[in-house]
Amino acid sequence: MKKSLPLTPVAGNGLLDRRLFLQSGLVLGAAQLVAGNAKAAAARPEWMSVPGEPFTLYGQPAQFEEEVVRYPAPNRVLRNNGASWTPLHRLEGMITPNGLHYERHHNGVPQIDPAQHRLLVHGLVRQPAFFSIDNLLRYPMRSQICFVECGGNSNAGWNKNPSRAEAGYFHGLVSCSEWTGVPLSTVLSEVGIDKKAKWLIADGADAFAMNISVPIEKAMDDAILALYQNGERLRPENGYPLRLILPGWEGVLNVKWLRALKAVEKPIMARNETARYTELLPSGEARMFTFTMEAKSLITSPSGGMVLKQGPGLYQVTGLAWSGRGRIKQVDVSADGGKTWAPAELQDPVLPKAFTRFRIPWQWDGSPAVLKSRAVDETGYVQPEREQLIADRGRQGFYHYNAIVTWGVDEYGEVTHVYDTEQKQSGTDVSIDADWD
Amino acid sequence: MKKSLPLTPVAGNGLLDRRLFLQSGLVLGAAQLVAGNAKAAAARPEWMSVPGEPFTLYGQPAQFEEEVVRYPAPNRVLRNNGASWTPLHRLEGMITPNGLHYERHHNGVPQIDPAQHRLLVHGLVRQPAFFSIDNLLRYPMRSQICFVECGGNSNAGWNKNPSRAEAGYFHGLVSCSEWTGVPLSTVLSEVGIDKKAKWLIADGADAFAMNISVPIEKAMDDAILALYQNGERLRPENGYPLRLILPGWEGVLNVKWLRALKAVEKPIMARNETARYTELLPSGEARMFTFTMEAKSLITSPSGGMVLKQGPGLYQVTGLAWSGRGRIKQVDVSADGGKTWAPAELQDPVLPKAFTRFRIPWQWDGSPAVLKSRAVDETGYVQPEREQLIADRGRQGFYHYNAIVTWGVDEYGEVTHVYDTEQKQSGTDVSIDADWD
């Protein structure tokens, strides 16, 4: 017999041991008891009386899930510029399905014929060369499950008032896929990189003509010329037919529709690494080339806009943690606004630079509560509180917001984003339609 | 400096060291050299001149990938009964995207309203109970990346003549997803299972009224009441809103549209565990309750129907291996019909009861070759040659075909399925439209 774990909370306000698997008779937290004859109670539903739908060549989500979609926020002037958020609050596990991977475009999604597409590798190389998609498909590949996150993700956190957006539409400019393609180091070895080359200028084949500078060390380390996402070929909005993947690094560097890599001595100082994707600090200096996405976590359920409608009792608290520096080592959860913390269970496999799902059972007693999660990665980096992040960076940053997220639960079970430890916040609504440009 | 690995083959007919990452100047296997000015050569494609397509709520594959679909084979009489195959030969990595997960239905796909769906758990229990989807969503969950494989997968391998189907349409009644849901042991503990109960009878809510017997040990071990597949809620054709997942076990036991679990002393001896999903052995006895899917592997590229159209040179040989008993330990590849073998690289993470992607570089010299792969799992089980499997099981089995798959490559680079070590086979075509019933 397995020894029973106590239902005694391991931290304030009802957090239970993460290893708690419910034992016989302990909880009956959520079931509906059957009174009388069970078989008679189980009437056949109507869909058992009619033959079902036929086979499909390519399946789609259930009609009842039509609200589980991305949230697009196009730029007010240039409609093809903007972003769309992944509904993280409606998902579970670590994989983001391809149809829901976040988007960030500067001039829409090009429709590229893969038979015509070429990657040019040139500059400080021994032998410049083109690679067609068919060429690339012949090389030995590598797969990596990793997140891609926009540098501007969660930027509503810099606002003075808490966001009224749901968790995914606030923090969902991050998604996690299995990317497969040719190691960039293979292709660079083919063309022979000159020792003087310190950067690669990556060009996209979209109508914005995206370009950005990538340090050669990262290119030779774990960069992938990705052809596949979650098993199938890339989706158009994620760079079909070829995308540069730099695991753990800011999304803008993961150039979509990749058409050229030029080896050079110095960065190109493109718009998206000077005017944008840099951060003005309180000192008046700007942070530039802030490549690595630092450790972050987010409770996805319960989260803003949800209601614990079944009343007091057992709930799963679950969310995601990730770090561009490597593996997540620990995620602590608090139900009392940060006074006490308990370690959440991390779902295996815990992979470097990938989403890590965390979960902890919570016995909600029906009184107001304040939920937080705090990620620690394998380098020892600890996700900061918002006050600390603002003290370090000021509020002119826009990018790289990774502070602890706080959800208030009121006595009706309604969940809202809060900045302090009070359960209800009276701040005015803020727009999440950031001025993408 | 990294020490160069030799291009000397490690096994017959051009198999190269699995750790070979191409070094400068070694191969230039597939690139197209640029003559003259590289920049001038890189003319802007037409899609850089027009704004791209707008944001989408739920993305779809590229129009150029419209041939990457499932292959449905409905029963000739009852059109809603049959199977559809995953195009494994068009995929890479370990995850199968949800739109391409294989299907096996007995009377079509029911369209179930999740608000009305209930799971009844009854029989030899202390307290029978209903669980709505909302009830289940409150319990702490577990995720597992694992394959689901139909017991009848690859059954064309029993035929006298080699199959002319592409690899996925021959072996693709297997797919691999991240499944997330409530551990079945949690729910069974809630209702209190009687010690006399040895089996659970699982009922589906489809118009076939699927039912089958599951040993209680498996139910209490790693079974999952799955609500999510690859991050999002289940697709209708894979059991929406609730599916029983038994990692590593025959697909038919992973009951879709799960509506009831009854704890009993003996199996129900349903049609799908007596007349079907059993195997007549040479001795005249029948194998029954053959739950575990044994180790198997398959080269997905190059594979049947493909052509090495770029001629002699470097190619990636890649495929999938999996075992219902646990982790894959090793995959050996042969290019000379099994005379010599070399170990392939296994892609991390290697997970129990999940697809494991293997890869090995191959220098094709343009002469006929015969490719094979052979999986070994962590229990030491070795995937058998076809002759051995037939000697053990006879040819009346239909189910559980897991023999080594052999692809012949001719001097034109055309790849076909063969049974012997000759590169060209003259057998007549066989139908892959199995008589699903």
Interface residues (C-beta under 8 A of the other chain):
Chain A: L20 F21 L22 Q23 S24 G25 L26 V27 L28 G29 A30 A31 Q32 L33 V34 A38 K39 A41 A42 P45 W47 M48 S49 V50 P51 G52 E53 P54 F55 T56 L57 Y58 G59 Q60 P61 A62 Q63 F64 E65 V68 V69 R70 P72 P74 R79 N80 G82 S84 R90 L91 E92 G93 M94 I95 T96 P97 N98 G99 L100 H101 E103 H105 N107 G108 V109 P110 Q111 I112 D113 P114 A115 Q116 H117 R118 L120 V121 H122 R126 Q127 P128 A129 F130 F131 S132 D134 N135 L136 L137 R138 Y139 P140 M141 R142 S143 I145 E178 W179 T180 P183 S185 T186 V187 S189 E190 V191 G192 I193 A205 D206 A207 A209 L227 Y228 N230 G231 E232 R233 L234 R235 P236 E237 N238 Y240 P241 R259 A260 K309 Q310 G313 L314 Y315 Q316 T318 E345 Q347 P349 L351 R357 R359 I360 P361
Chain B: L20 F21 L22 Q23 S24 G25 L26 V27 L28 G29 A30 A31 Q32 L33 V34 A38 K39 A41 A42 P45 W47 M48 S49 V50 P51 G52 E53 P54 F55 T56 L57 Y58 G59 Q60 P61 A62 Q63 F64 E65 V68 V69 R70 P72 P74 R79 N80 G82 S84 R90 L91 E92 G93 M94 I95 T96 P97 N98 G99 L100 H101 E103 H105 N107 G108 V109 P110 Q111 I112 D113 P114 A115 Q116 H117 R118 L120 V121 H122 R126 Q127 P128 A129 F130 F131 S132 D134 N135 L136 L137 R138 Y139 P140 M141 R142 S143 I145 E178 W179 T180 P183 S185 T186 V187 S189 E190 V191 G192 I193 A205 D206 A207 A209 L227 Y228 N230 G231 E232 R233 L234 R235 P236 E237 N238 Y240 P241 R259 A260 K309 Q310 G313 L314 Y315 Q316 T318 E345 Q347 P349 L351 R357 R359 I360 P361
